[in-house]
Amino acid sequence: MLPGEGQLPQLGRSWEHYKAAKAPPREVIDDIFCHMRADMTFYTCEERYEEAAANVIDTECKRLL
């Protein structure tokens, strides 16, 4: 469910939905407590590949949804 007053549950189909989805209880990855599903997704890339990495992240998040 997207944040905000009066929001109704929706089928997740976007990065905004993925960011709004709560992580499983007590989910910890690499000593980081994950509150939301997006906290569970980590990517790194070399400089100058940021745009390509952003496209991969967008595609992966849509696949996860």
Contacts in CASP RR format, 6 or more apart in sequence:
PFRMAT RR
TARGET T0000
AUTHOR 0000-0000-0000
METHOD contacts of the structure
MODEL  1
MLPGEGQLPQLGRSWEHYKAAKAPPREVIDDIFCHMRADMTFYTCEERYE
EAAANVIDTECKRLL
1 7 0 8 1.000
1 8 0 8 1.000
1 9 0 8 1.000
1 10 0 8 1.000
1 20 0 8 1.000
2 10 0 8 1.000
2 16 0 8 1.000
2 17 0 8 1.000
2 20 0 8 1.000
3 20 0 8 1.000
10 17 0 8 1.000
11 17 0 8 1.000
12 18 0 8 1.000
12 21 0 8 1.000
12 65 0 8 1.000
13 62 0 8 1.000
13 65 0 8 1.000
14 62 0 8 1.000
14 65 0 8 1.000
15 38 0 8 1.000
15 58 0 8 1.000
15 61 0 8 1.000
15 62 0 8 1.000
17 65 0 8 1.000
18 37 0 8 1.000
18 38 0 8 1.000
18 41 0 8 1.000
18 61 0 8 1.000
18 64 0 8 1.000
18 65 0 8 1.000
19 36 0 8 1.000
19 37 0 8 1.000
19 38 0 8 1.000
20 36 0 8 1.000
21 36 0 8 1.000
21 37 0 8 1.000
21 38 0 8 1.000
22 35 0 8 1.000
22 36 0 8 1.000
22 37 0 8 1.000
23 34 0 8 1.000
23 35 0 8 1.000
23 36 0 8 1.000
23 37 0 8 1.000
23 39 0 8 1.000
23 40 0 8 1.000
26 33 0 8 1.000
27 33 0 8 1.000
27 34 0 8 1.000
27 39 0 8 1.000
27 40 0 8 1.000
28 34 0 8 1.000
29 39 0 8 1.000
29 40 0 8 1.000
29 42 0 8 1.000
30 42 0 8 1.000
32 39 0 8 1.000
34 40 0 8 1.000
37 64 0 8 1.000
41 57 0 8 1.000
41 60 0 8 1.000
41 61 0 8 1.000
41 64 0 8 1.000
43 53 0 8 1.000
43 56 0 8 1.000
43 57 0 8 1.000
45 52 0 8 1.000
45 53 0 8 1.000
END
